[in-house]
Each structure stands twice: as C-alpha cells, then as structure tokens.
Amino acid sequence: FLRTGCAASIGEVVDGDYYYHVRHRGLYRYDPETGERERILSTFWYDSYQVNEYGVYYIDGKSLYVLDHAAKKRTLLYRGGGNCTNLHLSLYGDDVIVTVYDRENDRGYQLLLDGMTGEVQREVTPPTDYGYYDTHMFSQRHFRVGERELELVPLAAEDNEARYDLQENGVSLLPEGAAVDAYPDRLGDALWFLRSHQTSTDTYYIVSPSGDRTVTADTDAEWYSLTGDGQYVYSCVPWDDYQACWRLVYEGGRPVALALIDEDITK
C-alpha cells in the first residue's frame, strides 16, 4: 500500500533492524531485540525513502540524499535542474537509480548512481514518455539480489495482461511455460515474484542470494502488508497507523507459528 493513500505502509528490514514510516512524525528504526526506537528522519525532511546496509536514501524536494548508518552523515547524491518536477529513487544493490521527471517535454529518464558518492555511472533509461509505474523503465525490469543480476523479459500478453519471463544472465529461472507479474515483493534479502494467471492457488518464485525456491499459498488466505528476515515479521494494515512485530517460532527447522512481540511499535 502506498503511504500517500493509506495510514500505514510496510517498512524494510536491514541488518536485523526495522525501518518504518509514521504519518506526521517521520522515519524510525526499531530494534526487536531491545525494543528501542530511534527517529532517523523528520517527516518534513523527506518525500520517499529506501534503506540498504550502507544507509538511508531519501528524496527531499528535487534532491536525493543518503544518510549513512555508521557516521550519521548526510551526503547529497543528486539534485534536479530547473526543468525537473520531481525525483524517484530505486535501490539497485549498492547503487541507486534516480528517475528524473521533466516538465518541459513531459518525459522522464533514469541514471545509475554510485550509492556512496553519487557519481553518475551511466544513463539506464533514455528520455521517454513516462508514468510512475511504466514497466519499460530500467528500474522496473532489472533487480539485484546479492551479487545476482535479474531481468524481467516481456512475453506475449494473455487476456490483455502483461506477462514476464524471469531471467538471470539471459537464462530463464522459471519452469517451461510459466510467467510472472511485474512488481515483486522484497522480504529480507529475497525477491518474491508472483506467477501470472493463477487459478486455485498463488505461486511465488523466490530468488535469494543463495538460491531459489517456490512457495504455493492458499488464495483463501488474506494478506495485507508484511515483511521479515526469517526471525522477525512485521505487519500493518491500510486503515490504521499501527505496526506489529512478531517472532517466528520454529520446530524441526520449519516455521510453525508467530509469537507477538509488540502489538504496536509506533508507540
């Protein structure tokens, strides 16, 4: 759920800590081991954010910054020019992709920046007619999972719905005849791709730095927003501000239950 249209949106787990947004207050870091909370950014300082092992990346107006975890130092990575209306950011491993929207010709383009210095490495999407969810943009088709480079390759549409092959180094990772939707979910260090055109079950193809697997879920189950790292799970709903922290309970190496740690980490 986009935070602009809902009370809460799911955050990100990085190095065991959970980063989450609270309306009218800002970006917080939560340590599930100690229960400590720390405000990282005021809500007035940023429009959107993403987090990786190096720091917190965020948009403030027409500028892109990174606040590194170690030194707590803010670095300007990119600033839009006079025709820039707004920016969008997407993390690409240790690097960052910035999307620049231009008011003069109603077009957008994407640049790949060094995630620490902001040095422009290359233009990855040339100026093109844009929309916020255009799947022709580089950031919507290309992903890094650890050292792995993934690409969504368009296939022939079915019932007017887009379908994609999931490839690594030009080789498909999917069973023959299978396809996935765009916009995967990130849980911990893994990406979850939903198989296209499901019937009685939902099938996810999970790609992690160490390998791949498949998960099938009963479609009677109703999921809202959640994320986790294999030890803790965080959940939220779109109609309220609260976010909950759970601990996964394992038996015989398999998760069998969730134990509630904190029913609302925003308080």
C-alpha positions as CSV (number, residue, x, y, z in Angstrom):
1,F,0.0,0.0,0.0
2,L,1.3,3.4,-0.9
3,R,1.8,5.5,2.2
4,T,0.3,8.5,0.5
5,G,-3.1,6.8,0.3
6,C,-3.1,4.7,3.4
7,A,-2.5,5.1,7.1
8,A,0.5,2.7,7.3
9,S,2.9,1.1,4.8
10,I,5.2,-1.7,5.4
11,G,8.9,-0.8,6.1
12,E,12.2,-2.5,5.4
13,V,14.4,-4.9,7.5
14,V,18.1,-4.2,7.2
15,D,20.8,-5.9,9.3
16,G,18.1,-7.0,11.9
17,D,16.6,-3.6,12.3
18,Y,13.2,-2.5,11.0
19,Y,12.8,0.9,9.3
20,Y,9.3,2.2,9.1
21,H,7.3,5.5,8.4
22,V,4.8,7.0,10.8
23,R,2.5,9.7,9.4
24,H,3.2,13.3,10.5
25,R,6.2,12.1,12.5
26,G,9.0,10.6,10.3
27,L,11.1,7.6,9.7
28,Y,12.0,5.3,12.6
29,R,14.4,2.5,13.3
30,Y,13.2,-0.4,15.6
31,D,15.5,-3.0,17.2
32,P,13.4,-6.1,18.0
33,E,16.0,-7.5,20.4
34,T,15.9,-4.4,22.8
35,G,12.6,-2.8,21.8
36,E,14.4,0.5,21.3
37,R,13.1,3.0,18.7
38,E,15.0,5.9,17.2
39,R,13.7,8.6,14.8
40,I,16.0,8.8,11.8
41,L,14.3,11.5,9.7
42,S,11.6,14.0,10.4
43,T,8.6,13.8,8.2
44,F,9.3,17.3,6.9
45,W,12.7,16.2,5.5
46,Y,11.8,13.5,3.0
47,D,9.2,12.5,0.4
48,S,10.2,8.8,0.0
49,Y,13.0,6.6,1.3
50,Q,14.7,3.2,0.9
51,V,17.3,1.5,3.1
52,N,20.3,-0.8,2.5
53,E,23.3,-1.9,4.5
54,Y,25.1,1.4,3.8
55,G,22.5,3.9,4.7
56,V,19.1,5.6,4.3
57,Y,18.4,7.0,0.9
58,Y,15.7,9.6,0.6
59,I,14.2,12.3,-1.6
60,D,13.8,15.8,-0.3
61,G,12.1,18.0,-2.9
62,K,14.3,17.8,-6.0
63,S,17.3,16.4,-4.2
64,L,18.5,12.8,-3.4
65,Y,20.5,12.2,-0.2
66,V,22.0,9.3,1.7
67,L,22.4,9.2,5.4
68,D,25.0,6.6,6.2
69,H,24.4,4.3,9.2
70,A,28.0,4.5,10.6
71,A,28.8,8.2,10.6
72,K,25.3,9.5,10.6
73,K,26.5,11.9,7.9
74,R,24.2,13.2,5.1
75,T,25.5,13.3,1.5
76,L,23.9,14.9,-1.5
77,L,23.9,12.4,-4.3
78,Y,21.9,14.2,-7.0
79,R,19.9,17.5,-7.5
80,G,17.4,18.0,-10.2
81,G,17.8,21.0,-12.6
82,G,15.4,23.8,-13.4
83,N,13.0,21.7,-15.5
84,C,12.9,18.9,-13.0
85,T,9.5,18.5,-11.4
86,N,10.3,15.6,-9.0
87,L,12.6,12.6,-8.5
88,H,12.0,9.0,-7.7
89,L,14.6,6.5,-6.3
90,S,15.1,2.8,-6.6
91,L,18.0,0.9,-4.9
92,Y,20.0,-1.4,-7.2
93,G,22.2,-3.4,-4.8
94,D,24.8,-1.0,-3.5
95,D,23.9,1.6,-6.2
96,V,20.9,3.8,-6.7
97,I,18.7,4.5,-9.7
98,V,17.2,8.0,-9.8
99,T,14.3,8.8,-12.1
100,V,14.2,12.4,-13.2
101,Y,10.8,13.9,-14.4
102,D,11.0,16.9,-16.8
103,R,8.2,19.5,-17.0
104,E,9.2,20.9,-20.4
105,N,8.6,17.8,-22.5
106,D,6.7,15.6,-20.1
107,R,9.4,12.9,-20.2
108,G,11.5,11.1,-17.7
109,Y,14.9,9.4,-17.7
110,Q,16.9,7.2,-15.3
111,L,20.5,7.5,-14.1
112,L,22.5,4.8,-12.3
113,L,24.5,6.5,-9.5
114,D,27.2,5.2,-7.1
115,G,25.4,4.7,-3.8
116,M,28.1,6.3,-1.7
117,T,29.3,9.2,-3.9
118,G,26.5,9.9,-6.3
119,E,28.9,9.6,-9.3
120,V,26.8,9.0,-12.5
121,Q,27.8,5.6,-13.8
122,R,25.5,5.6,-16.9
123,E,22.1,6.5,-18.2
124,V,20.0,3.4,-18.0
125,T,16.7,4.7,-19.4
126,P,16.8,7.4,-22.1
127,P,14.2,10.2,-22.1
128,T,10.9,8.6,-22.8
129,D,7.2,9.2,-22.2
130,Y,6.6,8.2,-18.6
131,G,4.2,7.1,-15.9
132,Y,5.0,6.3,-12.3
133,Y,4.5,2.5,-13.0
134,D,5.9,2.3,-16.6
135,T,7.4,-1.2,-16.9
136,H,9.7,-0.1,-19.7
137,M,11.9,1.8,-17.2
138,F,15.1,0.1,-16.2
139,S,14.3,0.0,-12.5
140,Q,11.0,-1.8,-13.2
141,R,12.7,-4.6,-15.2
142,H,16.2,-5.0,-13.5
143,F,17.0,-6.2,-10.0
144,R,20.0,-7.1,-7.9
145,V,19.8,-9.8,-5.3
146,G,23.1,-10.0,-3.6
147,E,25.6,-10.4,-6.5
148,R,22.9,-11.8,-8.8
149,E,21.5,-9.7,-11.7
150,L,17.9,-10.4,-12.7
151,E,15.7,-9.2,-15.5
152,L,12.0,-9.3,-16.3
153,V,11.7,-10.0,-20.1
154,P,8.3,-9.2,-21.6
155,L,6.3,-12.1,-23.1
156,A,3.1,-12.1,-25.2
157,A,0.2,-10.8,-23.2
158,E,-2.7,-13.0,-22.2
159,D,-6.2,-11.5,-21.7
160,N,-4.6,-8.1,-22.2
161,E,-2.4,-8.7,-19.1
162,A,1.3,-8.3,-19.1
163,R,3.5,-11.4,-18.5
164,Y,7.2,-11.7,-18.0
165,D,10.0,-14.3,-18.0
166,L,12.4,-14.1,-15.1
167,Q,16.0,-14.4,-16.4
168,E,19.5,-14.4,-14.9
169,N,22.3,-13.9,-17.4
170,G,19.9,-14.5,-20.3
171,V,18.7,-17.9,-18.9
172,S,15.1,-18.3,-17.6
173,L,14.7,-19.3,-13.9
174,L,11.1,-20.4,-14.5
175,P,9.5,-23.8,-15.5
176,E,8.7,-24.1,-19.1
177,G,5.5,-22.1,-20.0
178,A,5.5,-20.2,-16.7
179,A,5.5,-16.4,-16.4
180,V,5.4,-13.9,-13.6
181,D,3.9,-10.5,-12.9
182,A,5.8,-7.2,-12.5
183,Y,6.4,-5.5,-9.1
184,P,7.9,-8.3,-6.9
185,D,7.8,-8.1,-3.1
186,R,11.0,-7.9,-1.1
187,L,11.2,-9.9,2.1
188,G,14.5,-9.6,3.8
189,D,17.2,-10.2,1.1
190,A,14.9,-12.2,-1.2
191,L,12.5,-11.1,-4.0
192,W,9.1,-12.8,-4.3
193,F,7.7,-12.9,-7.9
194,L,4.0,-13.9,-8.3
195,R,3.2,-16.3,-11.1
196,S,0.9,-14.9,-13.7
197,H,-2.7,-16.1,-14.3
198,Q,-3.3,-18.1,-11.2
199,T,-6.4,-20.2,-10.7
200,S,-6.9,-22.0,-7.3
201,T,-3.6,-21.2,-5.7
202,D,-1.0,-18.4,-5.7
203,T,2.6,-19.5,-6.6
204,Y,5.6,-17.3,-5.7
205,Y,9.1,-17.8,-7.2
206,I,11.5,-16.7,-4.5
207,V,15.0,-15.6,-5.5
208,S,17.6,-15.1,-2.8
209,P,21.4,-14.5,-2.9
210,S,22.0,-18.2,-2.1
211,G,19.4,-19.9,-4.3
212,D,15.8,-20.2,-5.5
213,R,12.6,-21.9,-4.3
214,T,8.9,-22.0,-4.9
215,V,6.0,-21.3,-2.5
216,T,2.3,-22.1,-3.1
217,A,-0.3,-20.2,-0.9
218,D,-4.0,-20.9,-0.5
219,T,-5.8,-18.0,-2.0
220,D,-8.4,-18.1,0.8
221,A,-5.8,-16.5,3.0
222,E,-6.0,-12.7,3.1
223,W,-2.6,-11.0,3.2
224,Y,-2.1,-7.3,3.9
225,S,1.4,-5.8,4.1
226,L,4.1,-7.7,5.8
227,T,7.9,-8.2,5.7
228,G,10.5,-10.1,7.7
229,D,14.0,-11.5,7.8
230,G,13.4,-15.1,8.8
231,Q,13.5,-14.4,12.5
232,Y,11.0,-11.5,12.9
233,V,8.0,-10.5,10.9
234,Y,6.4,-7.0,10.8
235,S,2.8,-6.4,9.7
236,C,0.5,-3.4,9.1
237,V,-3.0,-2.7,7.8
238,P,-4.0,0.2,5.5
239,W,-6.7,1.7,7.7
240,D,-4.6,2.4,10.9
241,D,-1.2,3.7,11.9
242,Y,-0.1,0.8,14.0
243,Q,2.6,-1.8,13.0
244,A,3.2,-5.0,14.9
245,C,6.3,-7.1,15.5
246,W,6.2,-10.9,15.6
247,R,8.8,-13.6,16.2
248,L,8.8,-16.7,14.1
249,V,8.6,-19.9,16.1
250,Y,10.4,-22.9,14.5
251,E,10.1,-26.7,15.0
252,G,12.3,-29.1,13.2
253,G,13.8,-26.2,11.2
254,R,10.4,-25.1,9.8
255,P,8.4,-22.1,10.9
256,V,5.1,-23.2,12.6
257,A,3.8,-20.1,14.5
258,L,4.1,-16.4,15.2
259,A,4.7,-15.0,18.7
260,L,3.6,-11.4,19.2
261,I,6.4,-9.3,20.5
262,D,5.0,-5.8,20.2
263,E,1.4,-5.1,19.0
264,D,2.3,-1.5,18.0
265,I,5.9,-0.4,17.6
266,T,4.8,3.1,16.6
267,K,4.0,4.0,20.2
